[in-house]
Amino acid sequence: MTLSASDRISWTTEQAGSLAGIRVLDLSRILAGPYLTMMLGDLGADVIKVERDGGDDTRAWGPPFAQGEATYFWSANRNKRSVVLDLHDTGDAALAAELAASADIVVENFRPGVADRMGLGYEHVSALNPRVIYCSISAFGDSEPARDLAGYDLLVQAVGGLMSITGTEDSGPIKVGVALVDVLAALHATVGVLAALRHRESTGVGQRVDVTMLQSLLASLANQATAFLGSGMSPGRMGNQHPSIAPYQTLHARDGQIALACGNDRQFHKLCAALGVVELASDPRFVTNTERVSHRDDLITLLEGASTALSVEDLLNRLRQAGVPAGPVNSIAEAFEFAEKLGLEPHRMVSAGDRSVPQVSSPLRLSVTPVRYDLPPPLLPDRSRAQEEIPQR
C-alpha cells in the first residue's frame, strides 16, 4: 500500500506565535533559504525541512563541531523538523509535491530550472495549491546569462562590489567576515513572504516571491550604491573610515583602538573638549563635516596625538562622559558579554527531550506574540526513517 504524505509526515497543529497555523515546506539548503525559514519558525510557523541523503551541505561544514554536529548548521535551522527525501526519485518528489500542496509557504533555492524538472516549480505547485506563497532565492536570477553561475556568498560579494569597498588600499579587496549576502537575501525574502501572506489574507490569492542575492546586495549597499548612481564614480576601499563623515572610524589609544562615530558638529566639539584639543573645533580645516572629510588625514593625526596618551578604558570613559558616541572594538566573545551587560539576552539554550543546543537569540521582541524557541536544529533522520511519520512536538 502506498502511503500519502499525511500518513508519513504530519504538520503540527498546536503552535504559538504570530504565524501559528502557517505551514512552511523548506526545500532550501545552506544559509539564505534556511535562515528565512528559521525566522518563520521563530514566529510560530510549522517548518518541515527536506534534506537529501547525507543532509544539508552545512552539516559537514566544520570545524567547529559541537556535540558531534557542525555549528554552521545550527546557525539557521532551529524550530524545524527534518525529513530525508531524494527529490530526484519520482516517488519522493511526489511526496514533496503533496506536502507543497498543503503548505502555506514553499521556499527553495535550487539553481534555476532544477525545481521545475523535479515537478516542484512554482507553476506545478501553484496549480495544486493556488493559495501558496512560493519563495525562490537564487544568486543571480533565472535569465539565460545567469543560469550557469554558481551562487555562493563569496562569489556574490565579489561580483556585487562589496569586496571592492571592504579592506584598505594595501590589503586589496576583502570579503566580509560572515556570509552577509546570504543573510541579506534571507531578510529581504522574509519581508516579501510576509507581504505576500498579508495580500493572501485580503484576496485569498497566493503568489511567487523572487529574491536574488545580487540584487539584495546592491540594494543593501545603500549610500555607497547611490553615490555611484549620483556621481558615476565607484567608491573605493577606505578601511574603517567613512566616505562621507569624519571623524567616523577607529581611533588609536595607548593600548588598542576604539570605534568613534561623530555624526555632527556638536559631537565633534564635545570630542575636541574631551581630548583637550578645543582649538581643533574652530580650525578652518575642521569647522564643518565637509571640511573634516577633505582634511581627514590631518584631523586624525591631531586627534591621535591626544588619544594615544590614554588607555582604551580611560579614553572611552572620557568620551562617554562627554556624550561622544564611541565603543570598544570587541571580539565576538566580548560582544556577547557586552550584550549580556545591557540585559539583551543575546543567547539561550534550546532544548527538546535530552538534547540542548546553544542558539543566538532572535533580535525580534514582540510584546504579545513573542519569538518561540521550541526545537533545536534537527538531527539528520536515518534514510530508513524517511517513510515514517515525523514525531509531533
Secondary structure, DSSP 8 states (H G I E B T S, - for coil): ----HHHH--------STTTT-EEEE---TTHHHHHHHHHHHTT-EEEEEE-TT--GGGG--S-EETTEEHHHHTT--S-EEEE--TTSHHHHHHHHHHHHT-SEEEE---TTHHHHTT-SHHHHHHH-TT-EEEEEESS-SSGGGTT----HHHHHHHTTTGGGSS-TTT-----SS-HHHHHHHHHHHHHHHHHHHHHHHHS--EEEEEEHHHHHHHHTHHHHHHHHHHS------TT--SS-SSEEEEEETTEEEEEE--SHHHHHHHHHHTT-GGGGG-TTTSSHHHHHHTHHHHHHHHHHHHTTS-HHHHHHHHHHHT--EEE---HHHHHHHHHHTT---EEEEEETTEEEEEE--S---SSS-------S-----GGGTTS-----
